[in-house]
Amino acid sequence: MLLKNKVMDSKDIQRTLMRLTHELLERNRGVENTVLLGIKKGGKEICDRIWDNIYKIENIYLEKGYIDVSPYRDDEKKNQEDTSEINFALTDKTVVLIDDVLFTGRTVRAAMEAIVNLGRPKNIQLMVLIDRGHREFPIKADYVGKNIPTSKNNEEVKVFIGKEFDNPENGVFIYNR
């Protein structure tokens, strides 16, 4: 793969995640009965950052977990081993599902199936850092950090987010395949 463009740096990501946190809080009028679920692996670090932002703004620690969608996939990425890390009930909760890139919608479809197998949430909201289009399922994110139009077959979007906020290697990159 050949790097085509860096579309966000670490500061851009930090600002965007804070904006998404505020949108979440405003839409739900707080975070009562809300849980965060990061889709492994791309949504895990973003989920942690949103969780930190909510604490900074509301002084509340939300329940958060990480969902492994591989047992629920309908493609070659399917795997029977479930490594989800969820130790709380989802029934009657607002579940905010978090991922790095929304593309065809297959990962989100698998995540929703996994969630419903664990309980019956009040609702599921989807938050993504990047929406690159090319949906194969009728799925739309409730919270989008940035829309990036891409070529379906010739480009790939990669998100690099480490534990350190100001790491110069953090960013959102477009690569030519």
MARVO-754662 format. One record per residue: x, y, z of N, C-alpha, C in turn. Coordinates in steps of 0.2 Angstrom, whole numbers, plus 5000, padded with zeros to 4 digits. Layout:
N
XYZXYZXYZ/...
REM end
This chain:
177
500449945000500050005000500450065000/500250114996500650174996500250234999/500550275003500250325007500050385002/499350395002499150444997499050515001/498750515007498650575011498550565018/498750615022498550615029498050665030/497450635032496850685032496650715039/496950675044496850705051497550685055/497750735059498350725064498050715071/498450705076498250695082497850745086/497950805084497550865087496850865083/496850855077496250845073495750795077/496050735078495750685081495450695088/495850735092495750755099495150795099/495150855094494650895094493950865091/494050825086493450785084493150745089/493550705093493250665098492850705103/493150765105492850805110492150825107/492150845101491550875098490950815098/491250755096490750695096490450685103/490850695108490650685115490150735117/490250795115489750845116489050835112/489150805106488550795102488150735106/488450685108488150635112487850655118/488150695122487850725128487250765127/487250805122486750855120486150815117/486250765113485750725110485350685115/485750655120485450615125485250655132/485350715132485250755138485650725144/486250715143486650675148486850605146/486950565151487150495150486850445154/486250465157485950415161485750355157/485850295160485650235157486050225150/486650255150487050245143487650205145/487850165140488450125140488850135134/489450125134489850135128490150065126/490150045120490449985117490850005111/491549985112491949995107492049935103/492049935096492049875092492849865092/493049805094493749775093493949775086/494449795084494949825088494949905087/494749925081494849995079494450045084/493850025087493450065091493650065098/494150025100494250015107494650085110/495150105106495450165109494950225108/494550235103494150285102493650285108/493350225110492850215115493250245122/493850225123494150245129494250325129/494350355124494450425123493750465124/493250435122492550465123492350455130/492550395133492350385140492750435144/493350445143493750505146493450565146/493250585140492950655138492350655142/491950605143491250615146491450625154/491950585156492150605163492350675164/492750705160492950765161492450815160/491850805157491350855156490850845161/490650785162490050765167490250735174/490850725175491150695181490750625182/490650585177490350525178490750465174/490850415178491150355175490550315172/490550305165490050265162490350195162/489850145161490050075160490250075153/490850035151491150035145491349965144/491349945138491549875136491849875129/492049815127492249805120491949745117/491749755111491349695108491749665102/491749605102492149565096491549545092/491649565085491049545081491249485076/491849465077492049405072491649345072/491349325078490849265078490249285074/490049345073489449365070489549385063/490149385060490249415053489949365048/489849395042489549345037490049345031/490649355032491149355027491749315029/492349315025492949275027493249295033/493049355037493349375043493049335049/492549295048492149255053492649215057/492549215064492949175068492549155074/492549095076492149075082492249095089/492949115090493149135096492849205098/492549215103492249285105492649305111/493049365110493449395115493149465117/492449465117492149525120492249535127/492349595129492449615136491849655139/491249625140490649665143490449625149/490549665155490349635161489749675164/489249695160488649735163488049715158/487449725160486849715156486749765151/486549745146486349795140485549815140/485149765143484449775143484249845145/483849875141483549945143484049995144/484649985141485150045141485150075134/485450135133485650165127486350145126/486450105121487050075119487350115114/487950145115488350185110488850145107/488750125101489250075098489750125094/490450115095490950155093491450115089/491650145083492150115079492550175075/493050155072493550195069493250215062/493150165058492950185051492250145049/491850185047491150155044491250145036/491250085034491350075027490750035024/490749975023490149935020489549925025/489649935031489149915036489149845039/489549805036489549735038489749725046/490249765048490549755055489949785059/489649835058489149865062488549815062/488349785057487849735057487949675061/488549655061488849605066488849625073/489049685074489049715081488249715084/487849735080487149745082486849675084/487049625080486849555081487149525088/487749545089488049525095487749555101/487549625100487249655106486549625107/486149615102485549585103485549515107/486049485105486149415108486349425116/486549485118486749495125486149525129/485649555126485149585129484749625124/484249665127483749705123483849775125/484349815121484449885123483849925122/483749985125483250025124483350055117/483950075115484150085108484950085107/485150085101485850075099485950135095/486550175097486750235093487450215090/487550235084488250225081488650285081/489250285083489750335083490350315079/490550355074491150335070491650395069/492250385069492750435068492750455061/492750405056492750415049492150375046/491750415041491350375037491550385030/491750325027492050335020491550305015/490850295016490350285011490450205009/490050195004490050125000489650075004/489150095007488750045011488449995007/488449935010488149875008487449855012/487449885018486849875022486549945023/485949955025485650015026485750045033/486350065034486650085041486950155040/486750195045486950265045487150285052/487750315053488050335060487650395062/487550395069487150445072487650505074/488350485074488850535076489450515071/489650565067490150555062490650615063/491350585064491850635065492050675059/492050635053492250665047492050615041/491750645036491550605030492150615025/492350555023492950555018492750515012/492550545007492450505001493050464998/492950404997493550364994493350324989/493850294985493650244980493550174984/493050144982492950074986493450024985/493750014979494149964978494949984978/495050044977495750074976496050104982/495650124987495950154993495750124999/496150135004495950105011496150165016/495650165021495750215026496050185032/496550205035496850175041496850235047/496650215053496650255059497150235064/497650275066498150255071498050305077/497850275082497750305088498050265094/498550295097498950265103498650295109/498950265115498750295121498950365122/499450385119499650455120499350505115/499050555118498650605113499050635108/499650655110500050695105500650655101/500550595101500950555097500950575090/501550595087501550615080501350565075/501350505077501150445072500450435072/500050465077499350465077499050495071/498450475068498150505062497750465058/497450495054496950455049497350465042/497450415039497850405033497450375027/497450395021497250365015497750335011/497750265010498250235006497950204999/498350204994498150174988498350104988/497850054986498049984986498449964980/
REM end
